[in-house]
Amino acid sequence: MRRPDAAGPRRAAGAAWRRMPAWAPLLLGATLGLVCGTWHAALAEREFAADGYVQVTAADGDAIGVAQAYGRMATGGAVLSAAAEGAGVAAGRLADRVRAATSPDAPVIEITGTGPNGAAAARAANAVAGALVDLAGPGTRLTQVLPAAPPATPTAPVPPLSIALGVCAGAVVGGAASLVRRGETARAVPGSDAPLCTAVDLDDL
């Protein structure tokens, strides 16, 4: 009894792969990337960000320098420990949810809070701002001039960006597959390795 040829399906699949149009792998890759990017935009965890501002007034007149120093303190252990209760999270987790930035031109500290929803993001920013204000030293006055408000829309993921990155990544993979397919097709064609031209003896002309 003749055994079935196990290599037959592989040869058929290889032949079908080589018969595909040159643009097919690129299109398939871009389509798959589109699907993956859309899936990520729809199902990825949302992140919201809220900004609050603290103004610094210094008795010695160097308010900008003092603001930069307090900006570095805003994400330090003392401030985070004091703000943890108001933020509703432990100090260790709060450290991952807040960041502070200062301006070289104005004595203002921008405190950004992030969270899974707008209310949590605003609560984190305002808790840190309040704790920082309470820790102001002698000769320095800190005022929360603009409390953080809950944002209506998330900052991540950004659907157009997720979809565009997915399509680009898929197109790159599809392009690489197209090049591989082209090389396999060239090797499968008899005589494809033969030189395209031969040397001509000028004495024979």
VENCORFEN-V524109 format. One record per backbone hydrogen bond with DSSP energy under -0.5 kcal/mol. CO is the residue of the C=O (numbers start at 1). NH is the residue of the N-H. E is the energy in kcal/mol with one decimal. If there is no record, write none. Layout:
co->CO nh->NH e->E
co->CO nh->NH e->E
This chain:
co->4 nh->6 e->-0.9
co->5 nh->8 e->-1.2
co->6 nh->10 e->-0.6
co->7 nh->11 e->-2.6
co->8 nh->12 e->-2.6
co->9 nh->13 e->-2.6
co->10 nh->14 e->-2.6
co->11 nh->15 e->-2.5
co->12 nh->16 e->-2.5
co->13 nh->17 e->-2.5
co->14 nh->18 e->-2.1
co->15 nh->19 e->-1.6
co->16 nh->20 e->-0.7
co->17 nh->20 e->-0.7
co->21 nh->24 e->-1.4
co->21 nh->25 e->-0.5
co->23 nh->27 e->-2.3
co->24 nh->28 e->-2.8
co->25 nh->29 e->-2.6
co->26 nh->30 e->-2.4
co->27 nh->31 e->-2.4
co->28 nh->32 e->-2.5
co->29 nh->33 e->-2.5
co->30 nh->34 e->-2.2
co->31 nh->35 e->-2.1
co->32 nh->36 e->-2.5
co->33 nh->37 e->-2.8
co->34 nh->38 e->-2.2
co->35 nh->39 e->-2.4
co->36 nh->40 e->-2.5
co->37 nh->41 e->-2.3
co->38 nh->42 e->-1.9
co->39 nh->43 e->-2.4
co->40 nh->44 e->-2.3
co->47 nh->155 e->-2.9
co->47 nh->156 e->-1.4
co->48 nh->115 e->-1.7
co->50 nh->113 e->-2.8
co->52 nh->111 e->-3.1
co->53 nh->145 e->-0.7
co->53 nh->146 e->-1.6
co->54 nh->109 e->-3.0
co->55 nh->143 e->-2.5
co->57 nh->141 e->-3.2
co->58 nh->61 e->-1.1
co->61 nh->63 e->-1.5
co->62 nh->66 e->-2.0
co->63 nh->67 e->-2.6
co->64 nh->68 e->-2.0
co->65 nh->69 e->-1.7
co->66 nh->70 e->-2.5
co->67 nh->71 e->-2.1
co->68 nh->72 e->-1.4
co->69 nh->73 e->-1.3
co->70 nh->74 e->-1.4
co->72 nh->75 e->-0.5
co->73 nh->76 e->-2.2
co->76 nh->80 e->-2.3
co->77 nh->81 e->-2.5
co->78 nh->82 e->-1.7
co->79 nh->83 e->-1.8
co->80 nh->84 e->-1.3
co->83 nh->87 e->-2.2
co->84 nh->88 e->-1.5
co->84 nh->89 e->-1.3
co->90 nh->94 e->-2.6
co->91 nh->95 e->-1.8
co->92 nh->96 e->-0.5
co->93 nh->96 e->-0.9
co->94 nh->97 e->-1.3
co->94 nh->98 e->-0.9
co->97 nh->114 e->-2.6
co->99 nh->112 e->-2.9
co->101 nh->110 e->-3.3
co->106 nh->103 e->-0.6
co->106 nh->108 e->-2.1
co->107 nh->56 e->-2.7
co->108 nh->103 e->-0.9
co->108 nh->110 e->-0.5
co->109 nh->54 e->-2.4
co->109 nh->111 e->-0.6
co->110 nh->101 e->-2.4
co->110 nh->112 e->-0.5
co->111 nh->52 e->-2.8
co->111 nh->113 e->-0.5
co->112 nh->99 e->-1.8
co->113 nh->50 e->-2.6
co->115 nh->48 e->-3.0
co->117 nh->121 e->-1.9
co->118 nh->122 e->-2.3
co->119 nh->123 e->-2.4
co->120 nh->124 e->-2.1
co->121 nh->125 e->-2.0
co->122 nh->126 e->-2.6
co->123 nh->127 e->-2.1
co->124 nh->128 e->-2.0
co->125 nh->129 e->-2.3
co->126 nh->130 e->-2.5
co->127 nh->131 e->-2.2
co->128 nh->132 e->-2.4
co->129 nh->133 e->-2.2
co->130 nh->134 e->-1.9
co->131 nh->135 e->-1.0
co->133 nh->136 e->-1.3
co->137 nh->140 e->-1.6
co->139 nh->59 e->-2.9
co->141 nh->57 e->-2.8
co->143 nh->55 e->-3.4
co->143 nh->145 e->-1.4
co->146 nh->53 e->-2.3
co->156 nh->47 e->-2.6
co->157 nh->159 e->-0.7
co->158 nh->162 e->-2.7
co->159 nh->163 e->-2.6
co->160 nh->164 e->-2.4
co->161 nh->165 e->-2.7
co->162 nh->166 e->-2.1
co->163 nh->167 e->-2.6
co->164 nh->168 e->-2.5
co->165 nh->169 e->-2.6
co->166 nh->170 e->-2.5
co->167 nh->171 e->-2.5
co->168 nh->172 e->-2.2
co->169 nh->173 e->-2.2
co->170 nh->174 e->-2.8
co->171 nh->175 e->-2.6
co->172 nh->176 e->-2.3
co->173 nh->177 e->-2.4
co->174 nh->178 e->-2.1
co->175 nh->179 e->-1.9
co->176 nh->180 e->-2.1
co->177 nh->181 e->-2.7
co->178 nh->182 e->-2.2
co->179 nh->183 e->-2.0
co->180 nh->184 e->-2.4
co->181 nh->185 e->-2.6
co->182 nh->186 e->-2.2
co->183 nh->187 e->-1.9
co->184 nh->188 e->-1.7
co->185 nh->189 e->-1.1
co->189 nh->192 e->-2.0
co->191 nh->194 e->-1.3
co->200 nh->202 e->-0.6
co->201 nh->204 e->-1.7
co->202 nh->205 e->-1.0
